[in-house]
Amino acid sequence: MQGLIKDLRRIVEPKRLLTELEDRMAYAYDGTFRTRVPDLVVRPVTTAEVSGVLRLANREGLPVVPRGGATSLSGGAVPLQGGIVLALTSMNRILSFNREDLLVMVEPGVVTAHLHRNVEGAGLFYPPDPQSLEASTLGGNIAENAGGPRGIKYGVTRDYILGLEVVLPDGEIIQVGGSTVKNVSGYDLTRLFTGSEGTLGVITRANLKLIPKPEARRRLLAVYDDLGAAGKTVTRIIDSGVIPSMLEIMDDTTIQVVESYGHFGLPVEAAAILILEVDGFAETVERQASIIADLCRSAGAIRLEVARNEKEGEDLLKARRAVSPAVLRIDPRKPTKISEDATVPRSKVPEMIVRLKEIARRHDVTMVVYGHAGDGFLHPNIITNQDDPEEMARAEAAIDEVFKLALELGGTLSGEHGIGYLKAPYLVNEFGPAGVKAMRAIKEALDPKGIMNPGKIFDQGIGKMRAPGRG
Amino acid sequence: MQGLIKDLRRIVEPKRLLTELEDRMAYAYDGTFRTRVPDLVVRPVTTAEVSGVLRLANREGLPVVPRGGATSLSGGAVPLQGGIVLALTSMNRILSFNREDLLVMVEPGVVTAHLHRNVEGAGLFYPPDPQSLEASTLGGNIAENAGGPRGIKYGVTRDYILGLEVVLPDGEIIQVGGSTVKNVSGYDLTRLFTGSEGTLGVITRANLKLIPKPEARRRLLAVYDDLGAAGKTVTRIIDSGVIPSMLEIMDDTTIQVVESYGHFGLPVEAAAILILEVDGFAETVERQASIIADLCRSAGAIRLEVARNEKEGEDLLKARRAVSPAVLRIDPRKPTKISEDATVPRSKVPEMIVRLKEIARRHDVTMVVYGHAGDGFLHPNIITNQDDPEEMARAEAAIDEVFKLALELGGTLSGEHGIGYLKAPYLVNEFGPAGVKAMRAIKEALDPKGIMNPGKIFDQGIGKMRAPGRG
């Protein structure tokens, strides 16, 4: 290790290499519950530094874990096997902004909301909006292929990445994709690295596509005393030709938790609410809002509110954004949140919610359900205590069933959060041994020594949640 | 070979195995100019048959070339090294249509226009629209990640593929992606196989995303006596917030050629024309069309026509669709069309056109330029004669410069057609040795014996256009 530290000092300035325990401890966690203190932390500022670090790590066979805002909900940034954490938050410049071509080139450490504010100031729009956007970085968003409420209309991070600069595990620097909206040159490595969870290389630069900012938007709240009616609304909207820019659902428990947390005026007696948004040209927005209001009512909404101005719209969004912090306050004895993102075909959302509630009841766990209903995307959150092994065992049994259910309904393990370590043991259930083998073959082709973010995506047989390394 | 034929007869019905030269000759070509008669042709009807054929071919180390409508313009379907052509046109069923979830599951041999008509009859929309859509198949579209005029608003084939069934070279059948619009489970193999040009496996099934069909559309024709003004219009439209569903450009030569071919009433004295389309809700279409008309005029259009009805709009599109056949009739002594698809950032379109014309002049070749200007996508077509080695040498020198120019302007070798054999020698110019090495590593990981479509994407040192095997 001392030799390695000496070599690293030749690559980065001393202050960018953290070796003291108290410094390294700050890099042991992410948005999940396992922690592990890395052996070293490097905070590079250039691609050449990243390349130098990877070259050394590869020589030594030492794990490297890229880290942005560390908001991952699947465990992407936890250095499960120690090694080097490569903290990319100092590479945080917006390198160029090409208004004519609607392109922006960024370093991986740019915080997502910072980019939003920058481009919106120029009348442009970078749609991907993970809930973590005030803390998460674009590098992390790309590595996890982050989504968000606007995905239903605007797609996810993947849809806005035209090109990447990537440092491969052996230190080679490659450019994939480019600067054009159409590009079919060679294999689509841009999209292979997008969502690869830091297991194939380190993203050091990204060329992002922007779009013009919609000139108007309108938000709506629809209240239901019946979950099925809310689900029916979702299907009818999708069928209507109107594509909302947001279509969020909250179940009864979520509504109560959020309301008691923030007093937003949500209807605590409701079985479910939908929060909707439409955007575009002013006159289109009016028409879309009116079509959607009619659809909500005819599908059985017992109350409908259309935000009359931007302030009222903002209040609705605040309630949605409060879900995550609110959920953590449900019960002081249950500080552990296991946030899943099982996703099903849209028409299966009502069935999924009903059966999630059954699962929670059967295993006696506290669960709230909310999510991007328009994408078939739900966040069943189990609220538990990681220090209570008996309750954690029940939580794990419930999660097992959640994944089984999602796949049974034709869905996927992960719609937004990625596989990380939390879902790695389940990957084979979705793709079968041959599918996982194909993915592993790609991993081994690009990272033959397996240094990049080990223990993520691919199960290393260390078990599920209760495995050692947690705590 | 006789042993192999015996083994293949155990896998497919006799009539689905073509061994006679006169039968095999029909599978020697695609939309490019090289040909090679395959040793065998198999026309499977099930995934299991495809799997059985690949297993055998892999055992024997025999090349396998998947083939759909054989309209490739980069050489995807030419069996350069002989072996087995796997003609997938008999796997042409639409397997399921899920209206609620806006999904359709197809076999690879379904002709693109057939799917269009099917889903549009139900009020839905599958946007990808390569010009070859009446002949090309979805399997081919996916393998090449086909685009089309509607790409500017609706994206390309890649954006509509939710999941694939793929047979790997060793015969293993895997499912990648799924049925949900959001999916970040494991590596994005769906998009890796999309655009992989048949070099990684055989697509036997695809799950496609549909969207609601726009209720109205309007087409416009803008005429320019100055190419720069047409280019300026493109940039201004992109900047305006209106995203047209089509933004096509034709240069003077293209206009003259198309008009003399079809008498569409195009302005033969013009320096360039733009053909535009907007779609969406009826009232939005009116507003968008009026914004675009104003932008065209203020950027210097000397004439502007707005199609008053669907018939007039259809006529405009017919002129655009006639480009390809028209170009082939320019000169009976020049029956060979080399159609490139170099793509640049949108703002570089005017410069690209001017410099393409210089290149054509300098090398004394006949070139027409048209394309999807809104995507920065141009089709410089060189019209030549493959049997005239001197002229082909000049064409090749010109093409060399076209690629160099596209990359110099920040563009890519291929926006729509793929690399195939035609552009394989240039791949390294775009991605460098390390980038190509990473792509090759993936190829070798999934196809260690190199049986899948050899000679495509990766240069095998057999030279550029004039290489043996042509004719």
Interface residues (C-beta under 8 A of the other chain):
Chain A: N98 R99 E100 D101 L102 L103 G123 E144 N145 G147 G151 I152 G155 V156 R158 D159 L168 E172 I173 I174 Q175 V176 G178 S179 T180 V181 K182 N183 V184 S185 G186 Y187 D188 L189 R191 L192 T194 G195 S196 I211 P212 K213 P214 E215 T235 I238 D239 S240 G241 I243 G280 F281 E283 T284 R287 Q288 T343 V344 P345 R346 S347 H372 D375 G376 F377 G410 G411 T412 L413 S414 G415 E416 H417 G418 I419 K423 L427 E430 F431 G432 A434 G435 V436 K437 A438 M439 A441 I442 K443 E444 A445 L446 I457
Chain B: N98 R99 E100 D101 L102 L103 G123 E144 N145 G147 G151 I152 G155 V156 R158 D159 L168 E172 I173 I174 Q175 V176 G178 S179 T180 V181 K182 N183 V184 S185 G186 Y187 D188 L189 R191 L192 T194 G195 S196 I211 P212 K213 P214 E215 T235 I238 D239 S240 G241 I243 G280 F281 E283 T284 R287 Q288 T343 V344 P345 R346 S347 H372 D375 G376 F377 G410 G411 T412 L413 S414 G415 E416 H417 G418 I419 K423 L427 E430 F431 G432 A434 G435 V436 K437 A438 M439 A441 I442 K443 E444 A445 L446 I457
